[in-house]
Amino acid sequence: MLRRTIVTIALLLLLLPTFAQHSLLYRISGKDLPQPSYLFGTIHLICPDDFFVSEELKKAFSAAKTVYLEMDMDDPALMSGLMKAMQETDEDYKLENIFKPEDFARLKQYLKDSMKMDITFFQQMKPMMIMSTIMQRALRCPVPASYEMTFLTMAKEQNKTVEGLEKLDDQINVFDEMADSTESRMIMDYVNDMEKQRDYFTRIVAAYRQQDISKIHDFIKETPDMAGYEDVMVYDRNRNWIPVIEKAAQKETTLFACGAMHLGGDQGVVELLRKKGYKVEPIPNTISSSGQR
């Protein structure tokens, strides 16, 4: 009996790290921090029925003095800056030039038939503009929910300061690093097989609701077009955020919210903070009901 008990305990201890990683919410403490801060993994595209804000997250949010999103969504100049950054400055540039003629014709027809949009609007825009527009079609709902906008609203209601882990230019540069051929291929993946992309998003959302940051991180490997861009899209940004997180957490209790794909893996934000000597503990993040805020 004693031997069986010891074996059972040993198995539970082995499994504990796996269970522990099944959370989107973490407490950051230790090292020389005078107070704890919190880290939460968001998802940028999700339907209202899958969206949730747990009681534990609400408590962490209330405890924070400042909220850090990937970008400062409270900046009045953000939207105008984003639209300006989306425009191609090269006068000779045309969106159609980065596509094969047959692909551009198919894209043009897709926008007209499925989205009631004229491709002329996008001709002087960078590929990421049309990509972000088409990606929303991969969701099985007409209007997605947004953690960023929800947190922005909550911050205003609670008189909290909102800051950004990076600047708009930093995020734009991520996409500027990608080859035009890669971006055009990614766009055509959606146009040619939207149902496949919907299945892919469904699996990501399922992993998100399971709060399995390791599984979410593994989706990087499932995206062929990400090959060669993992550093610029994810890992370099993770490393750049650590000094920002350290400085803010030293000053006051802060909630940091970034895409959940940035949390997992050896180069994820959770492990990078632990390697710096911080204690990063998962907090149970209970899903009580769908679509609840």
C-alpha positions in Angstrom: 0.0 0.0 0.0 2.8 2.4 1.0 4.7 1.6 -2.3 1.5 2.3 -4.3 1.0 5.6 -2.5 4.6 6.6 -3.2 4.2 5.7 -6.9 0.9 7.7 -7.1 2.5 10.8 -5.5 5.5 10.5 -7.8 3.2 10.4 -10.9 1.3 13.4 -9.6 4.5 15.3 -9.2 5.5 14.5 -12.7 2.2 15.6 -14.1 2.1 18.8 -12.0 4.0 21.0 -14.4 1.7 19.9 -17.2 -1.4 20.8 -15.2 0.2 24.0 -14.0 0.7 25.2 -17.6 -3.0 25.0 -18.2 -3.7 28.6 -17.4 -3.7 31.9 -19.2 -3.3 33.9 -16.0 0.0 34.2 -14.1 1.3 35.9 -11.0 4.8 37.5 -11.3 6.6 37.9 -8.0 10.0 37.3 -6.3 13.4 38.6 -7.1 13.4 42.2 -5.9 9.7 43.0 -6.7 8.1 45.0 -3.9 4.6 43.8 -5.1 3.2 41.2 -7.5 2.1 41.8 -11.0 0.1 39.7 -13.4 0.4 38.2 -16.9 -2.5 37.2 -19.1 -2.6 35.6 -22.5 -5.2 37.0 -25.0 -6.4 35.8 -28.4 -6.8 38.5 -31.1 -9.7 36.8 -32.9 -12.5 35.0 -31.0 -16.2 34.7 -31.2 -18.4 36.2 -28.4 -19.6 32.7 -27.4 -16.0 31.6 -26.7 -14.9 34.8 -25.1 -14.6 34.8 -21.3 -13.3 37.0 -18.4 -12.9 34.9 -15.3 -13.4 36.2 -11.7 -9.7 35.6 -11.1 -8.8 37.8 -14.0 -11.2 40.5 -12.8 -9.4 40.4 -9.4 -6.0 40.7 -11.0 -7.2 43.5 -13.2 -8.7 45.4 -10.2 -5.4 44.9 -8.3 -3.3 46.4 -11.1 -2.5 50.1 -11.2 -1.6 50.0 -14.9 -2.5 47.8 -17.8 0.0 46.9 -20.6 -1.4 45.7 -23.9 0.8 44.8 -26.9 0.2 48.4 -28.0 -1.2 51.4 -26.2 -4.8 51.1 -27.4 -5.7 54.3 -25.5 -3.4 56.4 -27.6 -5.6 58.8 -29.7 -3.0 58.9 -32.5 -3.0 55.1 -32.8 -5.7 54.7 -35.4 -4.5 57.5 -37.7 -1.0 56.2 -37.3 -2.1 52.7 -38.2 -3.9 53.8 -41.3 -0.8 55.8 -42.4 1.4 52.8 -41.7 -0.8 50.6 -43.8 -0.3 52.7 -46.9 2.5 52.0 -49.2 4.6 55.1 -49.8 6.2 53.9 -53.1 4.2 55.6 -55.8 4.9 52.8 -58.3 3.5 50.2 -55.8 0.3 48.3 -56.6 -1.1 45.4 -54.6 -1.7 43.4 -57.7 2.1 43.4 -58.5 2.8 41.0 -55.6 0.3 38.4 -56.9 0.3 36.1 -59.8 -2.3 37.4 -62.3 -4.7 34.5 -61.8 -4.4 34.8 -58.0 -5.1 38.5 -58.1 -8.2 37.9 -60.2 -9.4 35.3 -57.8 -8.8 37.6 -54.8 -10.6 40.4 -56.5 -13.6 38.2 -57.1 -13.5 36.8 -53.6 -13.7 40.3 -52.1 -16.6 41.2 -54.4 -18.6 38.1 -53.8 -17.9 37.2 -50.2 -17.2 40.6 -48.6 -18.9 43.1 -50.9 -15.7 45.0 -51.2 -13.8 46.6 -54.1 -10.2 45.6 -54.3 -9.4 49.2 -55.6 -9.5 50.3 -52.0 -6.5 48.1 -51.2 -4.4 48.8 -54.2 -2.1 51.3 -52.4 -2.2 49.4 -49.1 0.3 47.0 -47.7 -0.6 43.3 -47.8 -1.2 43.2 -44.1 -4.3 45.4 -44.5 -6.1 43.0 -46.7 -4.8 40.0 -44.7 -6.3 41.4 -41.5 -9.6 42.0 -43.3 -9.9 38.5 -44.7 -8.7 36.8 -41.6 -11.9 37.8 -39.8 -13.8 35.6 -42.2 -12.2 32.6 -40.7 -14.3 33.0 -37.6 -17.7 31.4 -37.5 -19.4 34.6 -36.2 -20.1 37.9 -37.9 -18.5 40.2 -35.3 -15.6 39.0 -33.1 -15.0 39.9 -29.5 -11.8 41.6 -28.4 -9.8 41.3 -25.2 -7.9 44.4 -26.1 -11.1 46.6 -26.4 -12.7 44.9 -23.3 -9.6 45.7 -21.2 -9.5 49.2 -22.6 -13.1 49.7 -21.5 -12.4 48.1 -18.1 -9.4 50.3 -17.6 -11.4 53.5 -18.3 -14.1 52.4 -16.0 -11.6 51.8 -13.2 -9.4 54.9 -14.0 -6.3 52.8 -14.9 -3.5 53.9 -17.1 -3.0 51.9 -20.3 0.4 51.5 -21.9 2.0 49.4 -24.7 4.7 46.7 -24.6 5.8 48.0 -27.9 5.2 50.9 -30.3 3.1 50.8 -33.4 6.2 51.0 -35.6 7.6 47.9 -33.9 4.5 45.9 -34.8 4.4 47.3 -38.4 8.1 46.4 -38.8 7.2 42.8 -38.0 5.1 42.5 -41.2 7.5 44.7 -43.2 10.1 42.0 -42.6 8.0 39.4 -44.4 8.6 38.9 -48.1 5.8 40.0 -50.4 5.6 36.5 -51.8 5.0 35.1 -48.3 2.2 37.5 -47.5 0.5 37.0 -50.9 0.7 33.2 -50.3 -0.8 33.6 -46.9 -3.7 35.7 -48.3 -4.4 33.1 -51.0 -4.4 30.3 -48.4 -7.5 32.0 -47.0 -9.1 32.7 -50.4 -8.5 29.2 -51.8 -9.6 27.2 -48.8 -11.4 29.3 -46.2 -13.0 26.2 -44.6 -9.5 24.8 -43.8 -8.6 28.1 -42.2 -11.8 28.0 -40.1 -10.9 24.6 -38.9 -7.5 25.8 -38.0 -8.9 28.8 -36.0 -11.4 26.4 -34.3 -8.5 24.3 -33.0 -6.6 27.4 -31.8 -9.7 28.6 -29.9 -10.2 25.1 -28.4 -6.6 25.2 -27.2 -7.2 28.7 -25.9 -10.2 27.7 -23.9 -8.3 24.7 -22.6 -5.7 27.3 -21.5 -2.9 25.1 -22.8 -0.1 27.6 -23.6 2.2 24.8 -24.8 -0.4 23.7 -27.4 -1.0 27.2 -28.4 2.7 27.8 -28.9 2.9 24.6 -31.0 0.6 26.2 -33.6 3.6 28.2 -34.7 5.1 25.0 -36.1 1.8 24.1 -37.9 2.0 27.3 -40.0 4.4 26.7 -43.0 4.4 30.4 -43.8 5.8 31.1 -40.4 9.0 29.1 -41.1 11.9 31.5 -40.9 9.8 34.3 -39.3 9.4 32.8 -35.8 12.0 35.1 -34.4 10.7 38.3 -35.9 7.0 37.4 -35.3 7.3 36.0 -31.8 10.6 35.3 -30.1 12.4 38.7 -30.7 9.3 40.5 -29.5 9.2 38.3 -26.4 12.7 39.2 -25.5 12.1 42.9 -26.2 9.1 42.9 -23.8 11.0 41.5 -20.8 12.8 44.8 -19.9 9.5 46.7 -20.3 7.8 44.2 -18.0 10.6 44.3 -15.4 10.6 48.1 -15.2 6.8 48.4 -14.9 6.5 45.5 -12.4 9.2 47.1 -10.2 7.2 50.4 -10.1 3.7 49.1 -9.2 1.3 46.2 -9.6 0.7 45.8 -13.3 -1.4 43.6 -15.6 0.4 42.6 -18.8 -1.8 41.2 -21.6 -0.3 39.8 -24.8 -1.2 37.1 -27.3 -1.2 33.7 -25.6 1.2 32.4 -28.3 3.8 34.6 -26.7 3.5 32.8 -23.3 4.6 29.2 -24.0 7.8 27.5 -25.0 11.4 27.9 -23.9 11.5 31.3 -25.5 8.0 32.3 -24.2 7.5 35.2 -21.8 6.7 32.9 -18.9 10.1 31.0 -19.2 12.1 34.2 -20.0 10.8 35.8 -16.8 11.7 32.6 -14.8 15.2 32.6 -16.3 15.5 36.2 -15.0 14.8 34.9 -11.5 11.2 35.8 -11.1 8.6 33.5 -9.7 5.9 33.1 -12.3 3.0 31.0 -11.0 -0.2 30.0 -12.8 -3.4 31.2 -11.3 -6.6 29.1 -11.8 -8.6 30.9 -14.4 -12.1 29.4 -14.3 -14.4 29.6 -17.3 -17.8 30.0 -15.7 -19.8 30.6 -18.8 -19.4 31.5 -22.4 -19.3 35.1 -23.5 -19.3 36.4 -19.9 -17.5 39.6 -18.9 
